[in-house]
Every structure is written in structure tokens, then in C-alpha cells.
Amino acid sequence: MPQAQILSPIGGVRVTIDAHGTVVAVTFVDDELAGGGEPGRAAEAARQVEEYFTRARRDFDLALAPEGSGFERRVWEEVARVPYGATTSYGEVARRLGDPGLSRAVGLANARNPIAIVIPCHRVVGADGDLVGYAGGLWRKRWLLAHESGQRPLWL
């Protein structure tokens, strides 16, 4: 699949699109960035992710096709509604889905989000505001939330 990779303030980020130009993955790359794929086809998605890191973009204009179960996709659709600079809780997402008892399932679905940053799973926090769980590492979640709140993100 066509890919483009960027170096962000929190490490490498790989953007993967399908044959139709739809984003299927945005992942953190902890190992050395390698060339490959067809960056020209994925360049627009990568450009938008780069703009996010420079604060030139708050909302993405990309077609998305995250692969997951029906429940996971519903969670990701709800998470995608959380505005830039805001947070919500796992329980609140579960409540919006119609069952407050699903907060643990929401957390598992959030952890499986294949399109980091664009589907902003970093904006979902514990009921008490604690930063709990993030597939990219809690230090990245902390950085992303600080970035969006207008603070100068620190390496923690």
C-alpha cells in the first residue's frame, strides 16, 4: 500500500493509504524511518499530519477507512467528534454510544485505533482526567494534549 513517512516532534509517523487514496493507517514508527511505498500518492495525507504538528491544521480533510469491528468503528466515529483541544472520558464515549457500562470496551477499541492523531484517541482520558492508556505511549499522549491546548509540549 502507498505510504509516506514524516518526522514529527514525537518521532516518526507513517501514513498508509489504500489503492483509492483512503487513509487506512497513521502509526508511530519507533525504529528508523525508511523510504518506500509511493509517497506521492500518500503525500496529501502526510502533509495534513505535518500541518497538525505545526499548528497550521486542527481538522483533517481526509477519507478514512479504519479496519475494525462494527463496534470499534462506532467508537472511532464518536472519538473523531471530540474537538481539537478538548478531552472526553471512556465512560462518556460509552454513554454517547448508548451504554455507560461499555467504558472498558471503549478503551479496548480506542487502543486498537489504526489511525492515530486523525482519529484523536489521545483525547480520551480516564473519568478523573488521568491519562490512561495510549498505544503510542503515554508520553506521546501527554505531548499531543499539551500541543493542542496551546502549551509548549515538553519531552517527559
C-alpha positions as protocol buffer text, in pm:
chain_id: "A"
residue {
  index: 1
  type: MET
  ca { x: 0 y: 0 z: 0 }
}
residue {
  index: 2
  type: PRO
  ca { x: 122 y: 352 z: -67 }
}
residue {
  index: 3
  type: GLN
  ca { x: 292 y: 514 z: 231 }
}
residue {
  index: 4
  type: ALA
  ca { x: 454 y: 837 z: 329 }
}
residue {
  index: 5
  type: GLN
  ca { x: 660 y: 898 z: 640 }
}
residue {
  index: 6
  type: ILE
  ca { x: 730 y: 1216 z: 828 }
}
residue {
  index: 7
  type: LEU
  ca { x: 949 y: 1304 z: 1120 }
}
residue {
  index: 8
  type: SER
  ca { x: 741 y: 1476 z: 1387 }
}
residue {
  index: 9
  type: PRO
  ca { x: 835 y: 1623 z: 1725 }
}
residue {
  index: 10
  type: ILE
  ca { x: 728 y: 1290 z: 1880 }
}
residue {
  index: 11
  type: GLY
  ca { x: 904 y: 1060 z: 1637 }
}
residue {
  index: 12
  type: GLY
  ca { x: 841 y: 910 z: 1301 }
}
residue {
  index: 13
  type: VAL
  ca { x: 485 y: 888 z: 1170 }
}
residue {
  index: 14
  type: ARG
  ca { x: 384 y: 661 z: 883 }
}
residue {
  index: 15
  type: VAL
  ca { x: 70 y: 733 z: 681 }
}
residue {
  index: 16
  type: THR
  ca { x: -72 y: 446 z: 476 }
}
residue {
  index: 17
  type: ILE
  ca { x: -343 y: 476 z: 214 }
}
residue {
  index: 18
  type: ASP
  ca { x: -527 y: 217 z: 9 }
}
residue {
  index: 19
  type: ALA
  ca { x: -550 y: 198 z: -371 }
}
residue {
  index: 20
  type: HIS
  ca { x: -832 y: 455 z: -366 }
}
residue {
  index: 21
  type: GLY
  ca { x: -632 y: 713 z: -171 }
}
residue {
  index: 22
  type: THR
  ca { x: -823 y: 649 z: 152 }
}
residue {
  index: 23
  type: VAL
  ca { x: -624 y: 660 z: 476 }
}
residue {
  index: 24
  type: VAL
  ca { x: -613 y: 319 z: 643 }
}
residue {
  index: 25
  type: ALA
  ca { x: -340 y: 383 z: 900 }
}
residue {
  index: 26
  type: VAL
  ca { x: -145 y: 656 z: 1075 }
}
residue {
  index: 27
  type: THR
  ca { x: 110 y: 494 z: 1303 }
}
residue {
  index: 28
  type: PHE
  ca { x: 409 y: 592 z: 1510 }
}
residue {
  index: 29
  type: VAL
  ca { x: 738 y: 450 z: 1387 }
}
residue {
  index: 30
  type: ASP
  ca { x: 985 y: 398 z: 1669 }
}
residue {
  index: 31
  type: ASP
  ca { x: 1252 y: 243 z: 1455 }
}
residue {
  index: 32
  type: GLU
  ca { x: 1447 y: 432 z: 1191 }
}
residue {
  index: 33
  type: LEU
  ca { x: 1234 y: 583 z: 917 }
}
residue {
  index: 34
  type: ALA
  ca { x: 1282 y: 401 z: 592 }
}
residue {
  index: 35
  type: GLY
  ca { x: 1192 y: 507 z: 244 }
}
residue {
  index: 36
  type: GLY
  ca { x: 948 y: 304 z: 47 }
}
residue {
  index: 37
  type: GLY
  ca { x: 596 y: 289 z: -77 }
}
residue {
  index: 38
  type: GLU
  ca { x: 467 y: 556 z: -310 }
}
residue {
  index: 39
  type: PRO
  ca { x: 495 y: 880 z: -113 }
}
residue {
  index: 40
  type: GLY
  ca { x: 341 y: 1079 z: -398 }
}
residue {
  index: 41
  type: ARG
  ca { x: 8 y: 903 z: -354 }
}
residue {
  index: 42
  type: ALA
  ca { x: 11 y: 945 z: 24 }
}
residue {
  index: 43
  type: ALA
  ca { x: 165 y: 1292 z: 21 }
}
residue {
  index: 44
  type: GLU
  ca { x: -160 y: 1483 z: 84 }
}
residue {
  index: 45
  type: ALA
  ca { x: -239 y: 1283 z: 397 }
}
residue {
  index: 46
  type: ALA
  ca { x: 119 y: 1321 z: 520 }
}
residue {
  index: 47
  type: ARG
  ca { x: 106 y: 1696 z: 452 }
}
residue {
  index: 48
  type: GLN
  ca { x: -207 y: 1732 z: 665 }
}
residue {
  index: 49
  type: VAL
  ca { x: -45 y: 1540 z: 951 }
}
residue {
  index: 50
  type: GLU
  ca { x: 263 y: 1765 z: 925 }
}
residue {
  index: 51
  type: GLU
  ca { x: 37 y: 2071 z: 936 }
}
residue {
  index: 52
  type: TYR
  ca { x: -119 y: 1937 z: 1256 }
}
residue {
  index: 53
  type: PHE
  ca { x: 224 y: 1931 z: 1419 }
}
residue {
  index: 54
  type: THR
  ca { x: 296 y: 2292 z: 1315 }
}
residue {
  index: 55
  type: ARG
  ca { x: -47 y: 2405 z: 1445 }
}
residue {
  index: 56
  type: ALA
  ca { x: -148 y: 2504 z: 1092 }
}
residue {
  index: 57
  type: ARG
  ca { x: -427 y: 2243 z: 1099 }
}
residue {
  index: 58
  type: ARG
  ca { x: -682 y: 2146 z: 1361 }
}
residue {
  index: 59
  type: ASP
  ca { x: -921 y: 1942 z: 1147 }
}
residue {
  index: 60
  type: PHE
  ca { x: -837 y: 1686 z: 883 }
}
residue {
  index: 61
  type: ASP
  ca { x: -996 y: 1664 z: 540 }
}
residue {
  index: 62
  type: LEU
  ca { x: -918 y: 1302 z: 458 }
}
residue {
  index: 63
  type: ALA
  ca { x: -1122 y: 999 z: 359 }
}
residue {
  index: 64
  type: LEU
  ca { x: -1072 y: 735 z: 626 }
}
residue {
  index: 65
  type: ALA
  ca { x: -1119 y: 358 z: 621 }
}
residue {
  index: 66
  type: PRO
  ca { x: -1006 y: 217 z: 955 }
}
residue {
  index: 67
  type: GLU
  ca { x: -1031 y: -160 z: 964 }
}
residue {
  index: 68
  type: GLY
  ca { x: -1210 y: -293 z: 1271 }
}
residue {
  index: 69
  type: SER
  ca { x: -1529 y: -446 z: 1403 }
}
residue {
  index: 70
  type: GLY
  ca { x: -1859 y: -263 z: 1380 }
}
residue {
  index: 71
  type: PHE
  ca { x: -1833 y: -164 z: 1747 }
}
residue {
  index: 72
  type: GLU
  ca { x: -1476 y: -39 z: 1705 }
}
residue {
  index: 73
  type: ARG
  ca { x: -1575 y: 174 z: 1407 }
}
residue {
  index: 74
  type: ARG
  ca { x: -1865 y: 323 z: 1609 }
}
residue {
  index: 75
  type: VAL
  ca { x: -1622 y: 410 z: 1890 }
}
residue {
  index: 76
  type: TRP
  ca { x: -1378 y: 569 z: 1644 }
}
residue {
  index: 77
  type: GLU
  ca { x: -1659 y: 771 z: 1483 }
}
residue {
  index: 78
  type: GLU
  ca { x: -1754 y: 903 z: 1826 }
}
residue {
  index: 79
  type: VAL
  ca { x: -1391 y: 975 z: 1919 }
}
residue {
  index: 80
  type: ALA
  ca { x: -1349 y: 1163 z: 1589 }
}
residue {
  index: 81
  type: ARG
  ca { x: -1614 y: 1408 z: 1713 }
}
residue {
  index: 82
  type: VAL
  ca { x: -1403 y: 1521 z: 2010 }
}
residue {
  index: 83
  type: PRO
  ca { x: -1286 y: 1872 z: 1916 }
}
residue {
  index: 84
  type: TYR
  ca { x: -925 y: 1981 z: 1894 }
}
residue {
  index: 85
  type: GLY
  ca { x: -801 y: 2086 z: 2236 }
}
residue {
  index: 86
  type: ALA
  ca { x: -1080 y: 1907 z: 2424 }
}
residue {
  index: 87
  type: THR
  ca { x: -1093 y: 1573 z: 2602 }
}
residue {
  index: 88
  type: THR
  ca { x: -1362 y: 1324 z: 2690 }
}
residue {
  index: 89
  type: SER
  ca { x: -1369 y: 1011 z: 2903 }
}
residue {
  index: 90
  type: TYR
  ca { x: -1409 y: 647 z: 2809 }
}
residue {
  index: 91
  type: GLY
  ca { x: -1733 y: 645 z: 3008 }
}
residue {
  index: 92
  type: GLU
  ca { x: -1865 y: 948 z: 2821 }
}
residue {
  index: 93
  type: VAL
  ca { x: -1795 y: 782 z: 2486 }
}
residue {
  index: 94
  type: ALA
  ca { x: -1976 y: 470 z: 2612 }
}
residue {
  index: 95
  type: ARG
  ca { x: -2271 y: 684 z: 2725 }
}
residue {
  index: 96
  type: ARG
  ca { x: -2291 y: 850 z: 2383 }
}
residue {
  index: 97
  type: LEU
  ca { x: -2296 y: 503 z: 2229 }
}
residue {
  index: 98
  type: GLY
  ca { x: -2598 y: 421 z: 2444 }
}
residue {
  index: 99
  type: ASP
  ca { x: -2447 y: 205 z: 2721 }
}
residue {
  index: 100
  type: PRO
  ca { x: -2243 y: 361 z: 3003 }
}
residue {
  index: 101
  type: GLY
  ca { x: -2133 y: 12 z: 3105 }
}
residue {
  index: 102
  type: LEU
  ca { x: -1919 y: -20 z: 2792 }
}
residue {
  index: 103
  type: SER
  ca { x: -1635 y: 206 z: 2908 }
}
residue {
  index: 104
  type: ARG
  ca { x: -1386 y: -83 z: 2925 }
}
residue {
  index: 105
  type: ALA
  ca { x: -1486 y: -198 z: 2574 }
}
residue {
  index: 106
  type: VAL
  ca { x: -1447 y: 161 z: 2455 }
}
residue {
  index: 107
  type: GLY
  ca { x: -1095 y: 162 z: 2600 }
}
residue {
  index: 108
  type: LEU
  ca { x: -1007 y: -159 z: 2414 }
}
residue {
  index: 109
  type: ALA
  ca { x: -1149 y: -23 z: 2088 }
}
residue {
  index: 110
  type: ASN
  ca { x: -963 y: 304 z: 2140 }
}
residue {
  index: 111
  type: ALA
  ca { x: -637 y: 109 z: 2187 }
}
residue {
  index: 112
  type: ARG
  ca { x: -695 y: -60 z: 1850 }
}
residue {
  index: 113
  type: ASN
  ca { x: -744 y: 266 z: 1659 }
}
residue {
  index: 114
  type: PRO
  ca { x: -529 y: 228 z: 1345 }
}
residue {
  index: 115
  type: ILE
  ca { x: -544 y: 597 z: 1250 }
}
residue {
  index: 116
  type: ALA
  ca { x: -370 y: 784 z: 1532 }
}
residue {
  index: 117
  type: ILE
  ca { x: -391 y: 1164 z: 1552 }
}
residue {
  index: 118
  type: VAL
  ca { x: -654 y: 1190 z: 1274 }
}
residue {
  index: 119
  type: ILE
  ca { x: -895 y: 980 z: 1482 }
}
residue {
  index: 120
  type: PRO
  ca { x: -788 y: 1153 z: 1803 }
}
residue {
  index: 121
  type: CYS
  ca { x: -787 y: 868 z: 2053 }
}
residue {
  index: 122
  type: HIS
  ca { x: -533 y: 1069 z: 2254 }
}
residue {
  index: 123
  type: ARG
  ca { x: -823 y: 1297 z: 2356 }
}
residue {
  index: 124
  type: VAL
  ca { x: -988 y: 1017 z: 2557 }
}
residue {
  index: 125
  type: VAL
  ca { x: -886 y: 1016 z: 2923 }
}
residue {
  index: 126
  type: GLY
  ca { x: -991 y: 848 z: 3246 }
}
residue {
  index: 127
  type: ALA
  ca { x: -1305 y: 957 z: 3429 }
}
residue {
  index: 128
  type: ASP
  ca { x: -1093 y: 1157 z: 3675 }
}
residue {
  index: 129
  type: GLY
  ca { x: -892 y: 1322 z: 3397 }
}
residue {
  index: 130
  type: ASP
  ca { x: -592 y: 1090 z: 3436 }
}
residue {
  index: 131
  type: LEU
  ca { x: -402 y: 999 z: 3123 }
}
residue {
  index: 132
  type: VAL
  ca { x: -457 y: 627 z: 3097 }
}
residue {
  index: 133
  type: GLY
  ca { x: -361 y: 410 z: 2805 }
}
residue {
  index: 134
  type: TYR
  ca { x: -228 y: 514 z: 2471 }
}
residue {
  index: 135
  type: ALA
  ca { x: -92 y: 273 z: 2214 }
}
residue {
  index: 136
  type: GLY
  ca { x: 176 y: 526 z: 2115 }
}
residue {
  index: 137
  type: GLY
  ca { x: 289 y: 567 z: 2477 }
}
residue {
  index: 138
  type: LEU
  ca { x: 159 y: 795 z: 2749 }
}
residue {
  index: 139
  type: TRP
  ca { x: 442 y: 1041 z: 2687 }
}
residue {
  index: 140
  type: ARG
  ca { x: 305 y: 1095 z: 2333 }
}
residue {
  index: 141
  type: LYS
  ca { x: -49 y: 1135 z: 2464 }
}
residue {
  index: 142
  type: ARG
  ca { x: 74 y: 1396 z: 2713 }
}
residue {
  index: 143
  type: TRP
  ca { x: 265 y: 1576 z: 2436 }
}
residue {
  index: 144
  type: LEU
  ca { x: -33 y: 1576 z: 2196 }
}
residue {
  index: 145
  type: LEU
  ca { x: -272 y: 1712 z: 2458 }
}
residue {
  index: 146
  type: ALA
  ca { x: -25 y: 1985 z: 2557 }
}
residue {
  index: 147
  type: HIS
  ca { x: 26 y: 2069 z: 2189 }
}
residue {
  index: 148
  type: GLU
  ca { x: -347 y: 2107 z: 2134 }
}
residue {
  index: 149
  type: SER
  ca { x: -402 y: 2313 z: 2448 }
}
residue {
  index: 150
  type: GLY
  ca { x: -152 y: 2571 z: 2326 }
}
residue {
  index: 151
  type: GLN
  ca { x: 112 y: 2480 z: 2582 }
}
residue {
  index: 152
  type: ARG
  ca { x: 465 y: 2423 z: 2480 }
}
residue {
  index: 153
  type: PRO
  ca { x: 486 y: 2043 z: 2481 }
}
residue {
  index: 154
  type: LEU
  ca { x: 776 y: 1905 z: 2680 }
}
residue {
  index: 155
  type: TRP
  ca { x: 961 y: 1580 z: 2644 }
}
residue {
  index: 156
  type: LEU
  ca { x: 851 y: 1393 z: 2954 }
}
